[in-house]
Amino acid sequence: MTRVNRHGRTPEARAFRVERVLEAGMALATRGGYEAVQMREVARIAGVALSTLYRYYPSKDALLSAAIQVQLGELRKDILQRPPRQRTPEGRAAEVLHRAFRAMQYNRGFAHAALSAYHIPKPLGEQPDDGSPLISGDDSAALADLMALAAWGPEHRTTPAEYRVLHMLESLWSSSVVAWLNGRMTPEYVEDRLKFAAKRLLPVEAAAGR
């Protein structure tokens, strides 16, 4: 096992510290949703200085975005280990959305924090921050990419038309989770809605893009 430098000078030590920070943030989100994730409390639980935490993640939303990437990475592993068995690409894409939604149901507090961070607009005129956490997310772990992976396999080159539909389905998934959190949709209705949208949109747009 690699020895970890306590002063955080090695990649292993930095990774270990980031892991503690993300675990602390997710624990707070689980308890109380978006409002419960306070950077000072995250730093206290993770055992890092507040200034160090802000060096890793400049805002609460940046911290939650990194936690979302971790969860998407876990979903990707699940898809590779247990590929959806539906016969059509649209059926397999819908299964990815269903699995992602069930993960939100399992942890309602984190679902509230994640969707709040995702949907709150940035202040007007604010430019995207060039800073990034010590461990960045894998771009292939975006929900649209996970649907593509399940629908067509790793060798498939997703067309622009297919991506447009996948991103539409991802947006529908997000709005559906928000509606579920707010008590406007039942879990059963959310899953039926996602399946219906994938069945109607994906084959038509995919065929148009070829």
C-alpha positions in Angstrom: 0.0 0.0 0.0 1.3 3.5 -0.9 2.3 5.5 2.1 0.3 8.8 2.4 2.2 12.0 3.3 0.3 13.7 6.1 1.2 17.1 4.8 -0.7 16.4 1.6 2.3 16.7 -0.7 1.7 13.4 -2.6 -1.0 12.6 -5.1 -2.2 9.8 -2.7 -2.6 12.3 0.2 -4.4 14.8 -2.0 -6.8 12.1 -3.3 -7.4 10.9 0.3 -8.2 14.5 1.4 -10.6 15.0 -1.5 -12.3 11.8 -0.7 -12.9 12.9 2.9 -14.3 16.2 1.7 -16.7 14.7 -0.7 -17.9 12.1 1.9 -18.5 15.0 4.4 -20.4 17.0 1.8 -22.6 14.0 0.9 -23.2 13.1 4.5 -24.5 16.7 5.2 -26.6 16.6 2.0 -28.1 13.3 3.1 -29.1 14.8 6.4 -30.7 18.0 5.2 -30.4 18.6 1.5 -28.9 21.6 -0.2 -29.2 24.0 2.7 -27.4 21.6 5.1 -24.2 21.6 3.0 -22.2 24.4 4.6 -18.6 24.8 3.6 -17.4 25.5 7.2 -19.2 22.3 8.4 -17.8 20.3 5.5 -14.3 21.4 6.5 -14.8 20.5 10.1 -16.1 17.0 9.4 -13.4 16.4 6.8 -10.7 17.6 9.1 -9.3 20.2 6.7 -8.8 24.0 7.0 -11.6 26.1 5.5 -9.0 27.8 3.3 -7.8 24.5 2.0 -11.4 23.4 1.2 -12.0 26.5 -0.8 -8.7 25.8 -2.7 -10.2 22.5 -3.7 -13.7 23.7 -4.4 -14.4 27.4 -4.7 -18.1 27.0 -3.8 -20.7 24.7 -2.4 -22.0 24.0 -5.9 -18.5 23.1 -7.1 -18.3 20.6 -4.3 -21.7 19.1 -5.1 -20.8 18.9 -8.8 -17.8 16.8 -7.9 -20.0 14.6 -5.7 -22.4 14.2 -8.6 -19.6 13.0 -10.8 -18.7 10.4 -8.2 -22.2 9.1 -8.2 -22.3 9.0 -12.1 -19.1 7.1 -12.0 -20.7 4.5 -9.8 -23.7 4.3 -12.2 -21.2 3.7 -15.0 -19.7 0.8 -13.2 -23.1 -0.6 -12.5 -24.0 -0.4 -16.2 -20.8 -2.1 -17.2 -21.3 -4.9 -14.6 -25.1 -5.3 -15.2 -25.9 -4.1 -18.8 -29.5 -3.3 -19.4 -31.2 -6.3 -21.1 -34.0 -4.4 -23.0 -34.1 -5.3 -26.7 -34.0 -1.8 -28.1 -31.6 1.1 -27.7 -34.4 3.3 -26.4 -35.3 0.7 -23.8 -31.7 0.5 -22.6 -31.4 4.3 -22.5 -34.6 4.5 -20.4 -33.2 1.9 -18.0 -30.2 4.1 -17.3 -32.6 7.0 -16.4 -34.5 4.6 -14.2 -31.4 3.5 -12.3 -30.3 7.0 -11.8 -33.7 8.0 -10.5 -33.8 5.0 -8.1 -30.5 6.2 -6.7 -32.1 9.6 -6.0 -35.0 7.9 -4.3 -32.6 6.0 -2.1 -31.0 9.2 -0.9 -33.6 12.0 -1.1 -31.3 14.5 0.8 -28.6 14.1 -1.8 -31.1 14.3 -4.6 -32.3 17.7 -3.2 -28.8 19.0 -2.9 -27.7 17.7 -6.3 -30.7 19.0 -8.3 -30.6 22.4 -6.4 -27.0 22.9 -7.4 -27.7 21.9 -10.9 -30.7 24.1 -11.5 -29.8 27.3 -9.6 -28.7 29.8 -12.2 -25.3 31.5 -11.7 -25.5 35.3 -11.0 -25.9 37.4 -14.1 -22.6 38.3 -15.7 -20.6 35.6 -13.8 -18.1 33.9 -16.0 -17.4 30.2 -15.6 -14.7 29.4 -13.1 -11.6 28.0 -14.7 -10.6 26.3 -11.4 -11.2 22.6 -11.0 -11.1 20.1 -8.1 -8.0 18.1 -7.5 -9.7 15.0 -9.0 -11.8 15.9 -11.9 -14.8 14.0 -13.1 -14.7 11.7 -16.1 -16.4 13.3 -19.1 -17.7 9.9 -20.1 -19.7 9.7 -16.9 -22.2 12.4 -18.0 -25.8 11.0 -18.0 -26.2 11.4 -21.7 -23.0 9.4 -22.3 -24.1 6.7 -20.0 -27.3 6.3 -21.9 -25.3 6.1 -25.2 -23.1 3.5 -23.6 -26.0 1.3 -22.6 -28.0 1.9 -25.8 -25.4 1.1 -28.4 -22.3 -0.1 -26.6 -18.7 1.3 -26.2 -17.8 1.0 -29.9 -20.7 3.2 -31.2 -19.9 6.7 -32.3 -22.9 8.8 -31.1 -24.2 11.1 -33.8 -25.1 14.8 -33.2 -28.8 14.0 -33.6 -28.5 11.1 -31.1 -26.8 13.5 -28.6 -29.5 16.1 -29.0 -32.1 13.5 -28.0 -30.0 12.1 -25.1 -29.5 15.6 -23.7 -33.3 16.2 -24.1 -33.9 13.0 -22.1 -31.3 14.1 -19.5 -33.1 17.4 -19.1 -36.4 15.6 -18.8 -34.9 13.4 -16.1 -33.7 16.4 -14.1 -37.1 18.2 -14.3 -38.9 14.9 -13.4 -36.7 14.4 -10.3 -37.4 18.0 -9.2 -41.1 17.4 -9.7 -40.9 14.2 -7.6 -39.0 16.0 -4.8 -41.7 18.7 -4.8 -44.4 16.1 -4.5 -45.9 16.7 -8.0 -45.1 13.3 -9.5 -45.1 9.8 -8.1 -42.1 7.6 -8.7 -44.2 5.4 -10.9 -45.3 8.3 -13.1 -41.7 9.5 -13.4 -40.5 6.1 -14.7 -43.4 5.8 -17.1 -42.7 9.4 -18.4 -39.0 8.7 -19.0 -39.8 5.4 -20.7 -42.4 7.0 -23.0 -40.1 9.9 -23.9 -37.2 7.6 -24.8 -39.4 5.4 -26.9 -40.9 8.3 -28.8 -37.9 10.5 -29.3 -34.8 8.4 -29.6 -35.5 6.2 -32.6 -36.9 9.1 -34.7 -34.0 11.5 -34.0 -31.4 8.8 -34.3 -32.7 7.8 -37.7 -32.7 11.4 -38.9 -29.1 11.9 -37.9 -27.7 9.0 -40.0 
